[in-house]
Amino acid sequence: MTDPTAIQPSELDQLPDRDPEETAEWQASLDAVTQAAGPHRAAYLMRRTLERAEGNGLALPKLLETDYVNTIPTAAEPTVDGDEEMERRITAWNRWNAAAMVSRGSKYGVGGHIATFASAAWLYETGFNHFFKGKEADGSGDQLYIQGHASPGIYARAFLDGRLSEQHLDRFRQESGGNGLPSYPHPRRLPWLWEFPTVSMGLGPLSAIYQARFNRYLTNRGIKDVSQSHVWAFLGDGEMDEPESTAALALASREGLDNLTFVINCNLQRLDGPVRANFKIVQELEAQFRGAGWNVVKSLWGSAWDELFQLDTTGALVRRLRQVPDAQVQTYQTRDAAYIRQDFFGADPALVEMAKLLSDDKILECFHLSRGGHESRKVYAAYRAALAHKGAPTVILAQTVKGFTLGTGFASKNANHQMKKLSVDEFKQMRDLLELPISDSQFVDGQVPYGHPGADAPEVRYLQERRAALGGPAPARRTHALAPLPAPADKTFASFDKGSGTQNVATTMAFVRLVKDLVRDKQTGKRWVPIVPDEARTFGMESLFPSLGIYSPKGQTYEPVDRDQLMYYKEAKDGQILNEGITEAGSMADFIAASTAYSTHGEAMIPFYIFYSMFGWQRTADQMWQLGDQLGRGFLVGATAGRTTLTGEGLQHADGHSPVIAATNPAALSYDPAFAYEIGAIVKDGLRRMYGEAAPGEDPNVFYYLTVYNEPMPQPAKPAGLGIDEGIVKGLYRFNTAESAGVNVAAANAPRIQLLGSGTAIHWTLEAQKLLAEEWGVAADVWSATSWTELRRDALEADAALLRGEERVPFVRQALQGAEGPVLAVSDYMRQVPDQIAQWVEQDYSSLGADGFGLSDTREAARRHFGVDAQSIVVAALAQLARRGEVKASAVKEARERYGL
């Protein structure tokens, strides 16, 4: 019987063999080694041969895993450019103060994490002293994505540096009283220190990749040369389970982002226990990153292991290290030498003999203390290798012990993520281990003291001198005094004011036309960053391809299939459009990098990200919260919006709830414009507020969310009258009255109702206005509600003002003051969206919306299904008037029967 696993001749035929005899000799040699020296020797030779082939650039599949040893041998480590003993003392102070800060805060029940920084202290300190460029360095300095749970260590270093006081440390996680420190990296709460919010796991690595890419974008487009800036992302091995953490690895490799380094703290533990209890997370990550094309540097073992590797003449030690699962490595960390001799060394006769040459102290030093991530020399070598590597990003896999130096009660314990404090005795043991000059008398009333050698101490002077040489303090965020961007010409926006005449235009197309004009502006056009996730043609943006170009660091190395067409697919090194493929998460990461360039690089960029509205807030709301945290500015555009406008697509594409999610984000200004001129007014005001002259009290650190529709409709001219633009921006204005609309209402004292519509729903209300007048003798005024959310926020601010004793009337109440009859609000979103304003409307209030799941059908059928079409509005309006006794109750039944509802 044929062996189904054997390579069949037909497979070999795919690789022509010019010299079968030579091939057979190589195969025979491998067989001979296997028989004579054993499979381990044969495997060793094959690995070394593949490594040599890879080093020579031969076209072979990459070796995805290397042995469980350091990538850089001890003999190849560069000399550390600095005073290692001084840096050891600085690290000791930082370890102490980080632990003290969290422990002191624990009495208030505010929590905090100690063990993460304890494991990663050297990963940060080595970088701060030798590698991380500050804001005064070339370009814009480096960008540091700090692991969120390590924040106490960063605060401790800022305290040593003189940037924070003891009062600050004692306000850790207690911000409401002033001088408080946020629990995690948070630019909105501590904007002079933190650049990037990272503790929503997975968003840090994803954002770091796109930040590195955006740096290249800025340089290649000639906006600013930031080629000397390097992006460092500090991550946890447990965090790498998040899909966002590895979602863009191939992008980073494909674009050769050698301005990017991931430093993964492999302490082998996540929040509840081992990351890979029965496996090896380092090996798994190495294979994943190498497979994606990254350069991988492993720093696993400290110098105490050098003697053991020298004794390993058979490879038994390396093989055993590769075999032991991570959870067992953690167990060795907590067990005595006898256990390690039996369980680790006892597994192989060669290792039994090796162990006889080792003292118990040596074994414990290796298995309890000596890790590559805990020695400055090892970390320094890894960082140097990362910066020296060109053509691909680098990941450093640094093995550490979670809770290192915190004592046996913390180190490698499964529960150490939840442990918030040390006892006084444990602190004294830690003091002795770190050799800190802190006396017992400084522990007053059982409270651990902060430690500081003094502002003029050698450690502080050394720290500050190193940072000065590297370009200033780090981490740090800069608020640049940028000149306001010149406002585009008024005619750019006014072109929509006259309407579209007889032409039907979707608001998506209106927005794209506006952008086309804005990117042509000679002063600010180059600062627009169009971002789209592989749907440009859906949104009518293909005309921008040849004029702006799609960004690609390689340019266009092929002849596009549509080269002979006017709107051909054009890629360019200085392309302006970021077309990310099918990744909303990647597009949002692009947007965040561009929207914060005013701070990161001192360059105001104007990103607009246009996407299927259903796949925006629903899919990437966490990143939109990150955008608000990072004080980003720009325009998010939810296209093909609404629950009933996207014909035939069904519930997964039918968006009836994004404005609800957007309303929860304090930094998002959410608009649902109905007409082209409204879009012009909103974008104009957004440019003024975010990039021009913000009014007193206005926060420029906001972003705008606009919903636009793919339904071609008549675009009316902008109504005449004062206050229209103010109403558009604030959220509500009267579009017309029954009289100005010219509808025929027979009775002079006809019942009247106010119809409020947003987005595409305005067209159904206008049709309902006509039906109410002509068929039921009811006068209806139509209002455009451009932002239910902004109306609500204004009303909430008015309520807060009243509590302070200030008289203030909400804008929605001002606008509707004196309007006759009840109010009926209509939206293509769930009723919760228009109901945001209900409590501040003095008139009787009711609403219609598209609640429930979407469905595949025509627009008309979908609107009838949800009860938001013109006829449904008429019935709802009559019912509301009937309850008030202003129309006969029989009219409601008659209308339902007439319209087949």
C-alpha positions in Angstrom: 0.0 0.0 0.0 1.3 3.5 -0.8 2.2 5.6 2.2 -0.2 8.6 1.9 2.2 10.8 3.9 5.2 10.2 1.6 6.1 12.7 -1.1 4.8 11.4 -4.4 6.8 11.6 -7.6 4.3 14.1 -9.0 5.2 16.5 -6.3 8.9 16.2 -6.9 8.3 16.9 -10.6 7.3 20.4 -9.6 11.0 21.0 -8.7 13.2 20.0 -11.6 16.4 18.3 -10.5 19.3 19.0 -12.8 21.6 16.5 -10.9 19.6 13.7 -9.2 22.9 11.9 -8.4 24.1 14.8 -6.3 20.7 15.1 -4.6 20.9 11.5 -3.6 24.4 12.0 -2.1 23.1 14.8 0.1 20.2 12.7 1.2 22.4 9.8 1.9 24.7 12.0 4.0 21.8 13.1 6.1 20.7 9.4 6.6 24.3 8.5 7.6 24.5 11.3 10.2 21.2 10.3 11.6 22.2 6.7 12.0 25.7 7.4 13.3 25.3 10.4 15.5 21.6 10.3 16.2 18.6 12.4 15.2 19.6 15.4 17.5 22.9 15.8 15.6 21.2 15.5 12.2 18.6 18.1 13.3 21.4 20.4 14.5 23.2 20.2 11.2 20.1 20.9 9.2 19.3 24.0 11.3 22.8 25.3 10.9 22.7 24.7 7.2 19.4 26.5 6.8 20.7 29.4 8.9 23.7 29.6 6.6 21.5 29.5 3.6 19.3 32.3 5.0 22.4 34.4 5.8 23.6 34.0 2.2 20.3 35.1 0.8 19.3 31.8 -0.8 15.6 31.6 -1.7 14.5 29.1 0.9 11.6 29.0 3.3 12.6 30.7 6.6 13.4 28.8 9.7 10.6 29.9 12.0 12.1 28.9 15.3 15.6 29.0 16.7 16.8 27.3 19.9 15.6 28.5 23.2 18.8 30.6 23.8 19.8 34.2 23.3 20.1 35.4 19.7 23.2 37.4 20.6 26.0 35.3 22.3 27.8 36.7 25.2 31.0 37.1 23.2 29.2 39.2 20.7 27.6 41.7 23.1 28.7 45.3 22.7 30.2 47.2 25.5 27.5 49.3 27.3 28.1 53.0 26.7 27.6 54.2 30.2 28.0 53.5 33.9 26.3 50.2 34.6 26.6 50.5 38.4 25.0 54.0 38.3 22.2 52.7 36.2 21.7 49.8 38.7 21.2 52.3 41.5 18.8 54.4 39.4 16.8 51.2 38.7 16.7 50.3 42.3 15.2 53.7 43.3 12.6 53.3 40.5 11.7 49.8 41.7 11.3 51.0 45.2 9.2 54.1 44.5 6.9 52.2 42.1 6.1 49.6 44.7 5.8 52.2 47.5 3.4 54.3 45.4 1.0 51.4 44.8 1.3 50.1 48.3 0.6 53.5 49.9 -2.4 54.0 47.6 -3.8 50.5 48.5 -5.1 51.9 51.8 -7.6 54.0 49.7 -8.7 51.0 47.7 -7.7 52.5 44.4 -5.6 49.5 43.3 -2.5 49.5 41.1 -0.1 47.0 39.6 3.4 46.3 41.0 4.6 43.1 39.4 4.7 44.2 35.7 7.2 47.0 36.1 9.2 44.9 38.5 9.7 42.5 35.6 10.3 45.2 33.0 12.4 47.7 34.9 15.6 47.1 32.9 13.8 47.1 29.6 12.8 50.7 30.3 15.9 51.9 32.1 18.2 50.8 29.4 16.2 52.6 26.8 15.9 55.8 28.8 19.6 55.9 29.4 20.8 55.0 25.9 18.2 54.8 23.2 14.9 56.7 23.5 15.3 60.1 21.8 13.5 63.0 23.4 11.5 65.7 21.7 14.5 68.0 21.1 16.3 65.3 19.1 16.3 65.1 15.3 12.9 64.9 13.6 10.4 64.6 16.4 12.2 62.3 18.8 11.0 58.8 19.4 7.5 57.6 20.1 7.1 55.4 23.1 4.2 53.1 23.6 4.5 52.2 27.3 2.9 49.0 28.6 -0.1 50.3 30.6 0.4 48.2 33.8 4.0 49.5 34.0 3.0 53.1 34.6 4.0 53.2 38.3 7.6 52.7 37.2 7.4 55.5 34.7 6.0 57.8 37.4 8.8 56.7 39.8 11.4 57.7 37.2 9.8 61.1 36.6 9.9 61.5 40.4 13.6 60.8 40.5 14.0 63.2 37.6 12.3 66.0 39.4 9.2 66.1 37.1 6.9 64.7 39.8 6.7 65.3 43.5 5.8 63.1 46.5 2.4 64.8 46.4 1.9 63.6 42.9 2.8 60.0 43.8 0.4 60.1 46.7 -2.3 61.1 44.3 -1.8 58.0 42.1 -5.3 57.0 40.8 -6.8 59.9 42.7 -7.3 62.6 40.1 -10.3 64.5 41.3 -8.5 66.6 43.9 -5.9 67.9 41.5 -2.2 66.9 41.1 -3.4 63.3 40.6 -1.8 60.7 38.4 -4.0 58.6 36.0 -3.8 54.9 36.5 -2.5 54.2 33.0 -0.9 56.2 30.2 -3.6 58.8 29.4 -2.8 61.9 27.3 -6.1 63.6 28.1 -5.5 63.4 31.9 -1.7 64.0 31.9 -1.0 65.7 28.5 2.5 66.8 29.2 3.8 63.3 30.0 1.8 60.6 28.1 1.5 60.5 24.3 -0.2 57.2 23.7 -3.0 55.5 25.7 -2.1 51.8 25.7 -3.9 49.9 28.4 -6.8 48.8 26.2 -4.8 45.7 25.3 -3.9 45.1 21.7 -4.4 48.7 20.6 -0.9 49.7 21.5 0.9 47.3 19.1 -1.6 48.0 16.3 -1.2 51.8 16.7 2.6 51.6 17.0 2.8 49.9 13.6 0.6 52.5 11.9 2.4 55.3 13.7 5.7 54.1 12.3 4.1 53.9 8.9 2.6 57.4 9.2 6.1 58.7 10.1 7.3 57.3 6.7 4.2 58.9 5.0 5.1 62.3 6.4 8.7 62.0 5.2 7.9 60.6 1.8 5.2 63.3 1.2 7.7 66.1 2.2 5.6 67.3 5.1 8.4 66.8 7.6 11.5 64.7 7.7 11.0 62.3 10.7 13.3 59.6 9.3 15.3 59.7 12.6 12.3 59.0 14.8 11.9 55.5 16.1 8.8 53.9 17.4 9.2 51.6 20.5 6.2 49.6 21.6 6.4 47.8 25.0 4.0 44.9 25.3 3.2 41.9 27.4 3.4 38.4 26.2 -0.2 37.9 27.4 -1.3 40.9 25.5 -0.2 39.3 22.2 -3.3 37.1 22.4 -5.4 40.1 21.4 -6.1 39.8 17.7 -5.2 43.5 17.2 -1.7 42.9 18.6 -0.7 40.8 15.5 -3.2 42.1 13.0 -0.7 44.3 11.1 2.5 42.4 11.4 2.6 41.7 7.7 2.1 45.4 6.9 5.1 46.3 9.0 7.2 43.8 7.3 5.9 44.4 3.8 6.7 48.1 4.0 10.1 47.5 5.6 9.4 49.5 8.8 12.8 49.3 10.4 11.9 52.5 12.3 9.8 50.2 14.6 10.7 47.9 17.5 8.4 45.8 19.6 9.8 44.9 23.0 7.7 42.0 24.4 8.1 41.4 28.1 8.0 37.6 28.3 7.4 37.0 32.0 5.3 34.0 30.9 2.3 35.2 32.9 -0.9 36.8 32.1 -3.5 38.0 34.6 -4.7 34.7 36.0 -1.7 32.4 35.4 0.7 31.2 32.7 0.4 32.6 29.2 1.1 29.2 27.6 1.0 26.7 30.5 1.7 23.6 28.4 3.7 25.3 25.6 6.3 28.0 25.1 5.1 31.5 24.3 8.5 32.8 23.3 8.8 30.1 20.6 5.3 30.7 19.5 5.9 34.4 19.1 9.2 33.9 17.4 7.5 31.7 14.8 4.7 34.2 14.3 6.9 37.2 13.9 9.6 35.5 11.7 6.8 34.1 9.6 5.5 37.6 9.1 8.9 38.8 8.0 10.2 40.5 11.2 13.7 40.4 12.6 13.6 38.5 15.9 16.0 39.0 18.8 15.7 36.8 21.8 17.1 37.8 25.2 16.2 35.0 27.4 19.1 34.1 29.8 21.3 36.2 32.0 25.1 35.9 32.3 24.8 33.2 35.1 23.8 30.8 32.4 27.0 31.2 30.5 28.8 28.5 32.5 25.9 26.1 31.9 26.0 26.6 28.2 29.8 26.1 28.1 29.3 22.7 29.9 26.6 21.7 27.4 28.9 19.8 25.0 26.1 17.5 23.8 23.3 20.0 23.3 21.3 18.3 26.0 20.7 21.6 27.9 19.4 23.4 24.9 17.1 20.5 24.0 15.8 20.4 27.6 15.1 24.1 27.6 13.1 23.7 24.4 11.1 20.9 26.0 10.1 22.4 29.3 6.7 24.1 29.2 6.3 27.6 30.5 4.3 26.7 33.5 7.1 24.4 34.7 9.6 27.2 34.2 7.5 29.2 36.6 7.5 26.3 39.1 11.3 26.2 39.0 11.2 29.9 40.0 9.6 29.0 43.3 11.2 25.6 44.2 14.5 24.7 45.8 17.7 23.3 44.1 16.9 19.7 45.0 13.6 19.9 43.0 15.3 21.5 40.0 18.1 18.9 40.1 15.5 16.1 40.0 12.9 17.5 37.6 15.0 19.5 35.2 18.5 17.9 35.2 17.2 14.5 36.0 15.4 14.2 32.6 18.7 13.4 30.7 21.8 11.5 31.8 24.0 14.2 30.3 22.3 16.8 32.4 22.6 14.7 35.5 26.3 14.7 35.0 26.3 18.5 34.4 24.3 19.1 37.6 27.1 17.4 39.6 29.4 20.2 38.6 27.0 22.9 39.8 26.4 24.1 43.4 22.9 24.7 44.7 23.6 28.4 44.8 24.5 28.3 41.1 21.4 26.4 40.2 19.2 28.9 42.2 21.0 31.9 40.7 20.2 30.6 37.2 16.6 29.5 37.7 15.5 32.1 40.2 17.3 35.3 39.1 19.2 35.2 35.8 17.0 36.3 32.9 18.0 38.2 29.8 15.5 40.9 30.5 17.0 41.6 33.9 20.5 42.5 32.8 21.4 45.8 31.3 24.1 44.3 29.1 21.8 41.8 27.5 19.0 44.4 26.9 21.6 46.9 25.6 22.8 44.3 23.1 19.3 43.5 21.9 18.4 47.2 21.4 21.6 47.9 19.5 20.8 44.9 17.3 17.3 46.2 16.7 18.5 49.6 15.5 21.3 48.2 13.4 18.9 45.9 11.5 17.6 47.5 8.2 14.8 46.5 5.9 12.4 45.1 8.5 11.0 45.8 11.9 12.4 44.1 14.9 10.8 42.3 17.8 12.7 41.7 21.0 11.5 38.8 23.1 12.9 39.5 26.6 12.4 36.8 29.2 11.8 38.1 32.7 10.3 37.2 36.1 7.0 38.8 36.9 7.4 40.4 40.4 11.2 40.3 40.2 12.9 41.8 43.4 9.5 42.0 45.2 10.3 38.9 47.2 9.3 35.3 47.2 5.7 36.2 47.9 5.4 37.9 44.5 7.9 36.4 42.1 6.1 34.2 39.5 3.0 33.7 41.6 -0.2 33.3 39.6 -2.0 35.9 41.7 0.7 38.6 41.6 -1.3 40.7 39.1 -3.9 41.2 41.8 -1.5 41.8 44.6 -1.4 45.5 45.5 1.0 45.9 48.4 4.0 44.6 50.3 4.2 44.3 54.1 6.7 46.4 55.9 8.9 43.4 56.4 8.8 42.6 52.7 9.8 46.2 51.9 12.7 45.9 54.2 13.8 42.7 52.5 13.4 44.5 49.2 15.5 47.4 50.5 18.3 45.1 51.5 18.2 43.3 48.1 18.4 46.6 46.2 21.0 48.0 48.6 19.1 51.2 49.2 20.0 53.7 52.0 16.6 53.7 53.7 16.6 53.2 57.5 14.1 51.4 59.6 13.3 54.8 61.3 11.9 56.1 58.0 9.0 53.6 58.2 6.6 55.8 60.3 3.4 54.3 61.6 3.9 51.3 59.4 3.9 53.4 56.1 6.6 52.8 53.6 8.6 55.9 52.7 9.4 57.2 49.2 13.1 57.1 48.5 15.2 59.8 46.8 18.9 60.3 46.9 18.6 64.1 46.6 18.3 66.5 43.7 22.1 66.9 43.4 22.8 63.2 43.9 25.1 61.4 41.3 22.2 59.2 40.2 20.0 62.2 39.4 22.7 64.1 37.6 23.6 61.0 35.6 19.9 60.4 34.7 19.4 64.0 33.6 22.7 64.2 31.7 21.8 61.0 29.7 18.4 62.4 28.9 19.8 65.8 27.8 22.2 64.0 25.5 19.3 62.1 24.0 17.1 65.2 23.4 15.2 65.8 26.6 12.9 64.0 29.0 11.0 60.9 28.1 8.2 60.0 27.9 6.9 63.5 27.1 4.1 65.0 25.0 4.4 68.4 23.4 1.7 70.9 22.8 3.1 73.0 19.9 2.1 76.6 19.5 1.0 76.1 15.9 -0.3 78.9 13.8 -4.0 78.4 12.9 -4.3 76.9 9.4 -5.7 79.4 6.9 -9.4 78.8 6.3 -10.3 77.7 2.8 -12.1 80.2 0.7 -15.8 80.7 1.5 -16.8 79.9 -2.1 -15.7 76.3 -1.5 -18.5 75.8 1.0 -20.9 78.3 -0.5 -21.0 76.3 -3.7 -23.5 73.9 -2.0 -25.8 76.8 -0.9 -27.6 77.1 -4.2 -28.6 73.4 -4.2 -28.4 70.8 -7.0 -31.4 72.0 -9.1 -33.0 69.1 -10.9 -30.0 66.8 -10.3 -30.3 64.2 -7.5 -27.1 64.0 -5.4 -26.4 61.7 -2.4 -24.9 63.3 0.6 -21.9 60.9 0.3 -21.2 62.4 -3.1 -21.7 65.9 -1.8 -19.0 65.2 0.9 -16.6 63.8 -1.6 -17.1 66.8 -3.9 -16.3 69.1 -1.0 -13.1 67.2 -0.2 -12.0 67.3 -3.8 -12.2 71.1 -3.6 -10.5 71.3 -0.2 -7.5 69.2 -1.2 -6.9 71.6 -4.1 -6.5 74.5 -1.7 -3.0 75.8 -2.2 -2.3 76.5 1.5 -3.9 73.6 3.3 -4.7 71.0 0.6 -1.6 68.9 1.2 -2.5 68.5 4.8 -5.6 66.5 4.1 -5.2 62.7 4.7 -7.9 60.7 2.9 -8.3 57.3 4.5 -10.5 54.5 3.1 -10.7 50.8 3.8 -10.9 49.4 0.2 -14.3 51.0 -0.5 -13.2 54.2 -2.4 -15.2 53.2 -5.5 -18.3 52.6 -3.3 -18.1 56.2 -2.1 -17.3 57.7 -5.5 -13.7 58.5 -4.6 -11.9 56.8 -7.5 -11.5 60.2 -9.2 -9.0 61.1 -6.4 -6.7 58.2 -7.4 -4.8 59.8 -10.3 -4.8 63.3 -8.9 -3.7 62.5 -5.3 -2.2 59.1 -5.6 -2.4 56.1 -3.2 0.5 56.1 -0.8 3.0 53.2 -1.3 6.6 53.3 -0.1 7.5 51.4 -3.3 5.6 53.6 -5.6 4.1 51.7 -8.6 6.3 48.9 -9.8 3.7 47.6 -12.3 1.5 48.9 -15.1 -2.0 49.2 -13.8 -4.7 47.3 -15.7 -6.7 50.5 -16.1 -3.8 52.7 -17.1 -5.6 53.9 -20.2 -8.6 55.1 -18.2 -9.1 58.6 -16.8 -9.5 57.4 -13.2 -6.8 54.8 -13.2 -5.4 53.1 -10.1 -2.3 55.2 -9.3 0.2 54.4 -6.4 3.0 56.7 -5.6 5.7 57.2 -2.9 4.3 60.6 -2.2 0.7 59.5 -2.6 -1.8 61.3 -0.4 -4.5 58.6 0.0 -4.2 55.8 2.6 -6.1 52.9 1.1 -5.7 50.2 3.8 -7.5 47.2 2.3 -10.2 45.5 4.2 -9.3 46.6 7.7 -11.3 49.1 9.7 -8.9 48.7 12.6 -5.9 49.5 10.5 -7.7 52.5 9.0 -8.6 53.8 12.5 -5.0 53.4 13.5 -4.0 55.5 10.5 -6.5 58.1 11.5 -5.2 58.2 15.1 -1.7 58.8 13.9 -2.7 61.5 11.5 -5.1 63.2 13.9 -2.4 63.6 16.6 0.4 64.7 14.3 -0.1 68.3 15.5 1.4 67.1 18.8 3.6 64.1 17.9 5.3 66.0 15.1 4.2 69.6 15.3 2.4 69.3 12.0 -1.3 69.8 11.7 -2.8 67.2 9.5 -6.5 66.9 8.5 -7.5 63.3 8.3 -10.9 62.2 7.0 -11.7 58.5 7.3 -14.7 57.4 5.2 -16.2 54.0 5.9 -19.4 51.9 5.8 -21.1 53.4 8.8 -22.1 49.9 10.1 -18.5 48.9 10.2 -17.3 52.0 12.1 -18.4 52.5 15.6 -19.8 49.0 15.9 -16.5 47.4 14.9 -13.8 49.9 16.2 -15.5 51.9 19.0 -12.6 51.0 21.3 -10.2 52.8 18.9 -12.5 55.7 18.7 -12.3 56.0 22.5 -8.5 55.7 22.1 -8.7 58.6 19.6 -10.5 60.7 22.2 -8.0 59.7 24.8 -5.1 60.8 22.5 -6.8 64.2 21.8 -7.1 63.4 18.1 -8.7 65.8 15.6 -10.3 65.1 12.2 -13.4 63.9 10.4 -14.9 60.4 10.7 -17.5 59.9 7.9 -19.9 57.1 8.2 -21.1 56.5 4.6 -24.0 54.4 3.3 -25.5 55.4 6.7 -28.9 54.5 8.1 -30.9 51.4 8.5 -33.0 51.6 5.3 -30.9 53.3 2.7 -28.6 50.5 1.7 -30.9 48.5 -0.6 -30.7 44.7 -0.4 -27.7 44.4 1.9 -29.5 43.1 5.0 -29.0 43.4 8.7 -25.2 43.1 8.8 -24.9 46.2 6.7 -27.9 48.2 8.0 -26.7 50.7 10.5 -29.4 51.9 12.9 -27.4 52.5 16.0 -24.0 54.1 15.3 -25.1 57.6 16.6 -26.0 56.0 19.9 -22.5 54.6 20.3 -21.0 57.9 19.1 -23.0 59.8 21.7 -21.2 57.9 24.5 -17.8 59.4 23.4 -17.3 62.9 24.9 -14.8 63.9 22.3 -17.0 63.0 19.3 -19.2 65.7 17.8 -21.8 63.6 16.0 -23.9 65.0 13.1 -26.5 63.5 10.8 -26.8 66.1 8.0 -29.7 66.0 5.6 -28.4 68.3 2.9 -25.2 69.2 1.1 -25.2 72.8 2.4 -25.3 71.4 5.9 -22.3 69.3 5.3 -20.4 72.4 4.0 -21.4 74.3 7.1 -20.4 71.5 9.5 -17.0 70.9 7.9 -16.3 74.6 7.7 -17.0 75.0 11.4 -15.0 71.8 12.2 -11.9 73.2 10.4 -12.3 76.5 12.4 -12.6 74.8 15.7 -9.9 72.1 15.3 -7.4 73.9 13.1 -8.2 77.5 13.1 -9.4 80.0 15.8 -11.4 78.1 18.4 -13.9 80.3 20.3 -13.3 80.9 24.0 -14.2 77.9 26.0 -14.2 75.6 22.9 -12.0 72.5 23.2 -10.2 72.0 19.9 -9.3 68.4 20.9 -12.4 66.9 19.4 -13.3 65.0 16.3 -16.3 65.2 14.1 -18.5 62.2 13.1 -20.7 62.8 10.1 -23.2 60.3 8.7 -23.8 60.5 4.9 -26.1 58.6 2.7 -25.9 56.8 -0.7 -29.4 57.7 -1.7 -29.5 60.3 -4.6 -32.0 63.0 -3.6 -32.7 66.6 -4.6 -30.4 68.9 -2.8 -32.3 72.1 -1.9 -30.9 75.6 -1.7 -30.0 76.9 1.7 -33.0 78.7 3.3 -32.7 82.4 3.7 -32.7 83.9 7.1 -30.5 84.6 10.1 -29.1 81.9 12.3 -29.3 79.0 9.8 -25.5 78.2 10.1 -25.7 78.5 13.9 -28.7 76.1 13.9 -26.8 73.7 11.7 -23.8 73.6 13.9 -25.8 73.5 17.2 -28.1 70.8 15.9 -31.5 72.2 14.9 -33.2 74.8 12.7 -36.5 75.2 10.9 -36.1 74.2 7.3 -39.6 75.4 6.3 -43.1 76.1 7.5 -46.3 74.8 5.9 -46.8 78.2 4.4 -43.2 78.6 3.0 -43.3 75.1 1.6 -46.4 76.1 -0.4 -48.5 73.2 0.6 -52.2 73.6 0.4 -53.9 73.7 3.8 -57.6 74.5 3.4 -58.5 75.7 6.9 -57.0 78.9 8.2 -56.9 77.5 11.8 -55.8 74.1 10.7 -54.1 71.8 13.3 -50.4 72.2 13.3 -47.5 69.8 14.1 -43.7 70.2 14.1 -41.8 67.5 12.2 -38.2 67.0 13.1 -36.1 64.9 10.8 -32.4 64.1 10.5 -30.3 62.8 7.7 -32.3 61.0 4.9 -35.4 61.1 7.1 -35.9 64.7 6.2 -37.2 63.7 2.8 -39.9 61.4 4.3 -41.0 64.3 6.6 -41.2 66.6 3.6 -43.4 64.2 1.8 -45.5 63.7 4.9 -45.8 67.5 5.2 -47.4 67.5 1.8 -49.7 64.6 2.5 -50.8 66.0 5.8 -51.8 69.3 4.2 -53.4 68.0 1.0 -55.2 64.9 2.4 -55.9 65.7 6.1 -55.9 69.5 6.4 -53.0 69.5 8.8 -50.2 72.2 8.7 -46.7 70.8 9.4 -43.5 72.7 9.8 -40.3 70.7 9.0 -37.1 71.1 11.0 -33.7 69.6 10.2 -32.1 68.1 13.3 -28.5 67.9 12.3 -27.3 66.6 15.7 -29.5 65.1 18.3 -26.4 64.5 20.4 -25.1 68.1 20.4 -28.6 69.3 21.3 -28.6 66.9 24.3 -25.1 68.0 25.4 -26.0 71.6 25.2 -29.1 70.8 27.4 -27.0 68.9 29.9 -24.7 71.9 30.2 -27.7 74.1 30.7 -28.9 71.8 33.5 -25.5 71.9 35.1 -25.4 75.7 34.9 -28.8 75.9 36.7 -27.3 73.9 39.5 -24.6 76.5 39.8 -27.2 79.3 40.0 -26.8 80.4 36.4 -29.9 81.0 34.2 -29.5 79.3 30.8 -32.0 77.9 28.4 -31.1 74.8 26.3 -30.7 75.6 22.6 -33.4 73.0 21.6 -35.9 74.8 23.8 -34.9 78.2 22.4 -35.3 77.0 18.9 -38.7 75.4 19.4 -40.0 78.2 21.6 -43.4 79.3 20.3 -43.7 76.5 17.8 -47.4 75.4 17.6 -48.6 71.9 18.2 -46.8 68.7 19.2 -43.4 67.6 18.0 -42.8 64.4 16.1 -39.1 63.4 15.6 -38.1 61.0 12.8 -34.8 59.2 12.2 -33.4 56.4 10.1 -31.9 55.2 13.4 -33.4 53.6 16.4 -35.7 55.9 18.4 -33.2 56.2 21.1 -31.3 58.6 18.8 -34.0 61.4 18.6 -35.2 60.6 22.0 -32.0 62.1 23.4 -33.7 65.5 23.4 -37.2 64.5 24.6 -37.0 65.8 28.2 -36.0 69.3 27.1 -38.8 69.7 24.5 -41.7 71.7 26.1 -44.3 70.5 23.5 -45.8 67.0 23.4 -43.0 64.8 22.1 -43.1 61.6 20.1 -40.6 59.8 17.8 -40.3 57.3 15.0 -37.2 55.3 14.3 -35.8 52.1 12.8 -35.6 49.8 15.8 -34.7 46.2 15.5 -32.6 44.2 13.0 -32.2 45.4 9.5 -33.5 43.3 6.5 -32.8 42.9 2.8 -35.3 44.7 0.6 -36.0 47.9 -1.3 -35.7 51.2 0.5 -39.5 51.7 0.3 -40.3 48.2 1.7 -37.7 48.6 4.5 -39.2 52.0 5.5 -42.7 50.6 5.5 -41.4 47.7 7.6 -40.0 50.0 10.3 -42.8 52.5 10.1 -40.8 55.5 9.1 -42.0 56.2 5.5 -44.0 59.2 4.7 -47.4 57.5 5.2 -46.3 56.1 8.5 -45.3 59.6 9.6 -48.7 60.9 8.6 -50.5 58.2 10.7 -48.2 58.9 13.7 -48.8 62.7 13.3 -52.6 62.2 13.2 -52.5 59.9 16.2 -50.6 62.5 18.1 -53.0 65.2 17.2 -56.0 63.0 17.9 -54.7 62.4 21.5 -54.8 66.2 21.9 -58.4 66.4 20.4 -57.2 68.4 17.4 -58.3 65.8 14.8 -60.9 63.2 14.9 -59.8 59.8 16.2 -61.5 58.2 13.1 -58.9 60.0 11.0 -56.2 57.8 12.3 -58.0 54.6 11.4 -59.0 56.0 8.0 -55.3 56.9 7.3 -54.1 53.4 8.2 -56.6 51.8 5.9 -55.9 54.3 3.1 -52.2 53.7 3.2 -52.4 50.0 3.8 -50.6 50.1 7.1 
